[in-house]
């Protein structure tokens, strides 16, 4: 399992997940940049993601949905705010209404993902800051932390199947 730590900070309204992968930074970056590769790990099993749009440039947007085992959908979105390829991505995002595709009125999240070369490959640090403590509690109640860890845990298999 590539996740080496997961830390909640209610005062900062944040969740930090640190992972290490046996692949170079550029390869891990590709898993974020290419929507077809992103779909293979973004959501935990058995809720595969389908990206309808994915523009990983400042000002770009991404929209996707996960499909549950009984066919239920949950839409979500990103708005990319900063990119420093291949070192950092920042985006705002959250859930969306399945019918209107409007953002969840309860809140949103700001994500910062950093990629750092280490001796064995790449350390990736993901920091999610929630709009409010109630929104953080809502998302954690939905399984955001555990689901994120499970999703990130799928990356190793992709690296092995692709020969890193």
LINWO-V786229 format. One record per residue. N is the residue number from 0. RES is the residue in one small letter. SS is DSSP state (2 for helix, 1 for strand, 0 for the rest). PHI is phi in degrees with one decimal (none if undefined). PSI is psi in whole degrees, 0 to 359 (999 if undefined). Layout:
# LINWO-V786229
N|RES|SS|PHI|PSI / N|RES|SS|PHI|PSI
This chain:
# LINWO-V786229
0|x|0|none|124 / 1|x|0|-74.1|343 / 2|x|1|-73.4|121 / 3|x|1|-103.5|341 / 4|x|1|-161.2|154 / 5|x|1|-143.9|122 / 6|x|1|-130.7|125 / 7|x|1|-95.5|139 / 8|x|1|-132.6|92 / 9|x|0|-59.0|325 / 10|x|0|-64.0|321 / 11|x|0|-89.8|358 / 12|x|0|56.4|42 / 13|x|1|-129.3|158 / 14|x|1|-131.3|124 / 15|x|1|-116.8|127 / 16|x|1|-122.8|128 / 17|x|1|-113.9|132 / 18|x|1|-128.6|157 / 19|x|1|-130.8|137 / 20|x|1|-128.4|144 / 21|x|0|-87.1|62 / 22|x|0|-156.9|154 / 23|x|0|-68.1|159 / 24|x|2|-52.6|317 / 25|x|2|-60.3|323 / 26|x|2|-69.8|319 / 27|x|2|-66.1|322 / 28|x|2|-57.7|318 / 29|x|2|-57.3|325 / 30|x|2|-66.1|338 / 31|x|2|-92.0|325 / 32|x|2|-77.5|323 / 33|x|0|-92.2|115 / 34|x|2|-61.8|330 / 35|x|2|-70.0|325 / 36|x|2|-74.4|321 / 37|x|2|-59.5|321 / 38|x|2|-60.3|332 / 39|x|0|-75.5|346 / 40|x|0|-137.4|346 / 41|x|0|-58.8|319 / 42|x|0|-112.6|150 / 43|x|0|-73.2|155 / 44|x|0|-66.7|143 / 45|x|0|-101.2|49 / 46|x|0|-122.9|68 / 47|x|0|-61.7|148 / 48|x|1|-95.0|147 / 49|x|1|-128.6|117 / 50|x|1|-90.2|120 / 51|x|1|-83.6|323 / 52|x|1|-138.6|152 / 53|x|1|-159.2|107 / 54|x|0|-127.6|99 / 55|x|0|-90.3|58 / 56|x|0|-130.9|152 / 57|x|0|-52.8|129 / 58|x|0|89.6|349 / 59|x|0|-78.4|158 / 60|x|1|-125.4|156 / 61|x|1|-133.5|137 / 62|x|1|-131.1|141 / 63|x|1|-153.1|170 / 64|x|1|-141.9|151 / 65|x|1|-106.1|147 / 66|x|1|-115.0|123 / 67|x|0|-78.6|170 / 68|x|0|-61.8|339 / 69|x|0|-103.3|15 / 70|x|0|88.4|0 / 71|x|0|-71.4|144 / 72|x|1|-108.4|149 / 73|x|1|-134.9|114 / 74|x|1|-84.5|153 / 75|x|1|-154.6|174 / 76|x|1|-152.5|163 / 77|x|1|-134.6|153 / 78|x|1|-129.9|111 / 79|x|1|-71.1|128 / 80|x|1|-107.7|335 / 81|x|1|-158.0|145 / 82|x|1|-141.6|130 / 83|x|1|-130.3|80 / 84|x|0|-64.6|132 / 85|x|0|-102.2|37 / 86|x|0|-101.8|330 / 87|x|1|-158.6|144 / 88|x|1|-130.2|140 / 89|x|1|-131.2|142 / 90|x|1|-156.7|153 / 91|x|1|-99.5|148 / 92|x|1|-168.7|179 / 93|x|1|168.2|189 / 94|x|1|-75.2|162 / 95|x|1|-137.2|155 / 96|x|0|-66.4|136 / 97|x|0|-67.6|331 / 98|x|0|-89.5|309 / 99|x|0|-89.1|341 / 100|x|0|66.4|13 / 101|x|0|-73.9|146 / 102|x|1|-60.2|148 / 103|x|0|-55.3|122 / 104|x|0|-69.4|346 / 105|x|0|-73.0|339 / 106|x|0|154.7|183 / 107|x|0|-146.8|178 / 108|x|1|-127.9|154 / 109|x|1|-116.3|124 / 110|x|1|-110.2|140 / 111|x|1|-127.1|124 / 112|x|1|-121.8|122 / 113|x|1|-111.5|145 / 114|x|1|-121.9|125 / 115|x|1|-131.3|128 / 116|x|1|-69.5|137 / 117|x|1|-130.2|170 / 118|x|0|-55.3|323 / 119|x|0|-95.2|1 / 120|x|1|147.7|253 / 121|x|1|-137.0|136 / 122|x|1|-104.8|126 / 123|x|1|-114.2|126 / 124|x|1|-117.6|121 / 125|x|1|-112.2|122 / 126|x|1|-117.7|122 / 127|x|1|-110.6|125 / 128|x|1|-112.7|125 / 129|x|1|-91.6|150 / 130|x|0|-54.9|323 / 131|x|0|-153.3|164 / 132|x|2|-62.7|316 / 133|x|2|-59.4|322 / 134|x|2|-69.3|321 / 135|x|2|-59.5|314 / 136|x|2|-62.6|321 / 137|x|2|-60.5|310 / 138|x|2|-67.1|320 / 139|x|2|-66.2|326 / 140|x|2|-64.8|330 / 141|x|0|-77.6|353 / 142|x|0|94.2|23 / 143|x|2|-56.1|315 / 144|x|2|-66.4|307 / 145|x|2|-64.6|319 / 146|x|2|-62.8|320 / 147|x|2|-63.6|316 / 148|x|2|-64.0|319 / 149|x|2|-65.1|316 / 150|x|2|-61.3|312 / 151|x|2|-62.6|330 / 152|x|2|-65.9|344 / 153|x|0|-80.9|347 / 154|x|2|-66.2|320 / 155|x|2|-55.5|317 / 156|x|2|-63.8|324 / 157|x|2|-65.9|320 / 158|x|2|-65.9|321 / 159|x|2|-67.7|315 / 160|x|2|-66.6|332 / 161|x|0|-95.1|359 / 162|x|0|71.9|29 / 163|x|0|42.6|999
